[in-house]
């Protein structure tokens, strides 16, 4: 049986993942400050993105996502292992996106992947200390220019 602490931790972590999705989908980059630790390491490279520190990725995201007028990040089905003030998780992400080409044409495509995270409990609540985006599958992905480099 789960303890009240573990129930609370699990709910807080699920809320953290939801807040990440809303921050990205609403392009609220400053909201990410309450999701990641300041020294977090983020690796989106397996799915065609960038790899770097949280400050680098936070600055990179608005530029990298500019060519996508719409997207939705739906997280679900988390496997979560909590050990005191640290946790490891693997979470499914379903991500429909619209790509806008240079000529203005829009193309909808889909990505299925997993987030593999290391989480830590801080004085402000649970935060993501490491995030790795693991590719699952794609459908209807358009030809696109490479993503910009991390500054």
N, C-alpha and C positions, 0 to 999 in steps of 0.2 A: 504494500500500500504506500502511496506517495505521502510524504510529510507535507504539512502546510507550507513549509519553506520551499520545497521542490515544486509544489503547485504554483506558488507565487513566482518562483524563478522562471518556470516554463511559460507562464502568462506574460511576464515582463519581456522575455526573449521573443515570443511571438509578436508582441506589440512593437518591439525594436525592428523586427523584419518588416512589419507593415509600414512603420514610419519611414524606413529606407525606401520602400516602393513608392510611397506617396511623395517623398522628397525628390526622387528621380523623375517621376511622372509629372510633377508640378514644377520641375526645374527650380526647386527651392534649395539651392546649393548650400546655403548657410545652415539649413536644417541638418545637414550631414555632420555638423560639428557635435550634435547631440546623439549621433549614431556610432561614429568611429572614435577610437582613442586618438589623441593627437599624433602618436607615433605609429599608427596602424600601417600595415603593409597590405597593398591591394594588388591583385594580379588578375586582370581581365584578358591576358594575352592569348589564352587557349581559344577564346571565342572571337579573336580578331581585334581586341582592344589593347590597352596599355598596361604596364606594370610600374608601380612606384609607391612612394609614400603617400599617406593620406593628403597632405598639402598639394603634392604634385597631381594626384588624381582629381582632387576637388577643382583645381584650376583647369585641368584637361577636359573634364566632362562637358562643360558648356560648349566648347569648341567641337569636340568629337560628336556630340549629339545634335548639333545645329542642323545637319542635313536630314534629320528625322522629325518631321512636323508633329507626328503623334506616335505614342507608344504606351504600352501598359505593362507593368511588372506585377504578375500575380504569383505570390509565394504560397506554397502549400506543402503538406506532408514533410514535416521535419523529423529527422532522427536526431535526438539530442542526448548527449551524455554530459551530465553535470558532475563536477568534482569540486565541491567547495566553492571557491570564488572564480573558477574557470570552467569553461564548457567547450565542447566540440560539437559541431552540427553539420549536417548535410541536408539541404533544403531544395526542393524542386522549384524551379522558376519556369513559368510559361510566359512568353514575351512576344505578343504581336507588335509589329512596328510598321510604319510607313516611311519609305525612303523617297526623298525628292531628288530627282536627277538635275543636272545642270540645265536641262531644257525645260524644267518645271513639271515633268511628268512624275506622278506618284505611283508607287508600287507597294502593295501590302505584302509582308512576309512574316514568317513565324520562326521563333527560336525556342527550343526546350533545353534547359540546362540545369545544373545544380550549383548552388553556392556551398562551398566547403569553408566553414568559418571556425575561428578560434575566438571565443568571447571571454571577457573578463568583467567581474563585478567591480564597479568603481563607486566612489562616494555619491555620484550622480545617477547610479543605476548601471545596468548591463550595457556594455559597449562592444563593438566588433574590433578586435585587435589585429586579426588577419582575415582576409577574404580572398578566396580563390574561386574563379568562375570556371567550372568544368563543363565542356561541351557535351550535349546530349544529341540533339538532332536539329535540322533546319528544314524549312520548306519555302520555296519560291524566293530565295535570296537573290536580289538583283546584283549585277556587276556594280561594284563601287570602288572609288578611289581608296587607297590605303588610309587608315586613320592617321590623324596628326601625331607627331612625336610628343612625348611628355617633355615639358620644359625643365 
